[in-house]
Structure formats: C-alpha cells, structure tokens
Amino acid sequence: MTKQISRRRTSTSGHPGQPTYGALTPEELQLAARNHSLPLEALSQDITPPGLHYVLTHFDIQFANPDPWHLRIHGAVERSLELSLAALRKYPEITVPVTLECAGNGRSLLSPRPLSQPWVLEALGTAEWSGVPLAWVLAKAGVRPEAVEVVFTGADAGIQGGVQQHYARSLPIREALRPDVVLAYRMNGNDLPPQHGFPLRLVVPGWYGMASVKWLQSIEVVAAPFAGYQQQVAYRYQDNADDGGTPVSRIRVRSLMVPPGIPDFFTRTRFLRHGPVMLQGRAWSGEGAVTGVEVSIDGKWVPAHLEQPAGPFAWCKWTLPWVADPGSHMLACRATDSTGASQPLEQNWNYQGMSNNVVQRVSVTVE
C-alpha cells in the first residue's frame, strides 16, 4: 500500500532526481556508505560470501523475530494461507545458484549522472539460495484463472519520490510459476543474514535484484497489473523525467575482470611485474547463456576460455593467459550471450541510470 505525502522529488535509489555533473552530493555519499558492493577481487570465488555480496537497502534493514513471523498468501487464490517459517521449512526445498546484480550498477559512470545510489561496477554477487519453490506454494493456495500478476511486499517501509510505502514489486504470473523462483530462507547453507532479508526473501533468477524482494511478509495474487511505486515509477528505462518508459526486468549481458597485480591505495591504479599473467573474471546474463568473452589488450581483442557455470543463472568464469610487457596497458573484457547481445563499448544513457553494462576497462602499469 502506498500513500502520497509530498510532491517533493527525492534522490533515493530507483527514482533518481535531476541528473547532474560534478562531485557526488551529500545524499549520494550517505547512500554509498549505507550500501556496499562486491570487491572485484572476490570475482575469483565461485560463490560470494554473504558479507562480500552486494547489498542495496531502500529503507531500513529489518531485524525480525522468526517466532511470530508468518507469510500471508492471499488474493486471487482458492484458499488463503498463513505460513510460519517452521511450516515453510517442512515443504520441498531447492537450492539455486544465482548471480544477482543491481539494476543501477554502473550509474555513477554516466554523464550527466542520475542522482541515486552511486554504483560503479561492483553491485553484484553470486550465492546459493535455498528454500521453497514459489510455484509449489502458489499451487498449495490454488491460483485462480483470472490471475495476471503476483505482488510481493516486504516489511521495510519508507518514503521515495514523496510516496510513503512498503517496498513491493510484482511478477507476471508466468514468471512467478517458473520452477526456479525460490522463497529463500538460506544463503550459502546458513540462515539469511539480516541485510539479505531474514527470515525470508524472494529470489528471481535472471532478473535484476529489485525483483528479489527482501523481508517478505505478503504474497498477493492479483487480477490486474500492480501499480505500486517500485513497479510503475521506479526501475524503468526513461529518456527524460516526463517519459513513462519501459520496465526493467532481466539482466543484460555483462563481464568483469579481476584487476591484476596490486593497487595503489587511493587511486586503485594497478601495478604488476612483467611476465606471464593469468587474466580472469566472470560473465553472466539473464537473457541467455554466455557464449563468449573477448579480452582486449591495448585495443586488440582475443577470445578467452569459458568454464561451465554452476547453474543457468550463475556467472561463469573466464580466463586468458597474457605475457605482460613493461609499460602502460589498457585491458578490457566483453561478453556475448546466446541471444546475440554483446556489451556496448560506449555508455548507453537513460534517466534513471539503469542497466549500464558498458565494457569494463582496467589500466595497468607493468614494471
């Protein structure tokens, strides 16, 4: 449920204020301090530890007591359900390795810069999510024929774009009934940490992270499209503030490199010794399997070796041996998926700063 309380524009993630040039604003710095991204060196790990996995919290982290907590399933169903965490744990369990990425990843690289959470490149992570298949729970409730969407509401509440709201998103019924969408109560084999949605969250493989609602408290099956703020206003591809835009959904193809060598503390400029170096990184896509990664060394593109991912929506590792000659070099990586989509070489600007999957470039000095 949302409540309009003001016409004031705010600079909170998902609905940026007026784009700007120049230094980060105090509001952006505050958001950057509250949320955190994956250190690029953690790309070397198949599964991201919870403390290194990216976190975006729209409002406040919730600290729930699992004893009185329950999940409500209602709306266009044959029977409403009230399920405790203990009851959910008795249902069939699946574990799905999933790469999640924030839709605003890369926003701060755009010019002018949309005002919101100022991600650079690292708003992602890959975890093994365990829980109950959403389709199984919906089958227990009995979805009625008139159902078109399923609305997921979290316990976190706040104000965004002048609208008081609980964070809520919907999925089309065909997506909600996929066998790999999970109501997760474990992350990497342990209970969800508070920042990742304890006691229960939704995980939607292949979609940007905004769809995977945390601190889940309600699932409503509806017979008309959901018109909540996070669906109709936030997370849309727009050319300008007056453009109604189109909704953000699946993750665009992307790759990242583990920066080789060692960094300068402040600038993060990379330094390494001359000789053989194994370049490595990860690639992923929510639209189709990654079919190739190319690595550019001073403008010359060569194919990298791809390894098998842990699952259809988990990142895959890529590697490329390189003999580093003394001097300054520019490295880059570019992924392609089975739909034929490749990462752009130049930034694609949009008003909310969504899905900026431009190729990563890493400057290194070989001594």
ABEGO torsion letter per residue (X at the ends): XBBBABABBBBBBGBBBBBBBEBBBAAAAAAAAABBBBBAAAAABABBBAAABBBBBABBBBBBBAAABBBBBBEBBABBBBBBAAAAAABBBBBBBBBBBBAABGAAABOBBBBBBBBBAABBEBBBBBEBBAAAAAAAAGBBAABABBBBBBABBBBBGGBBBBBBBBBBAAAAABAABBBBABBGGBBBBAAAGOABBBBBBGBBAAABBBGBABBBBBABBBABAAAAABGBBBABAABAEBBBBBBBBBBBBBBBEBBBAAAGBBBBBBEBBBBBBBBBBAABBBABBBBBBGGBBBBBBBBBBABAABBBBBBBBBBBBBEBBBBBBBBBBAAGBBBBABBBBBAAGBGBABBBBBBBBBX
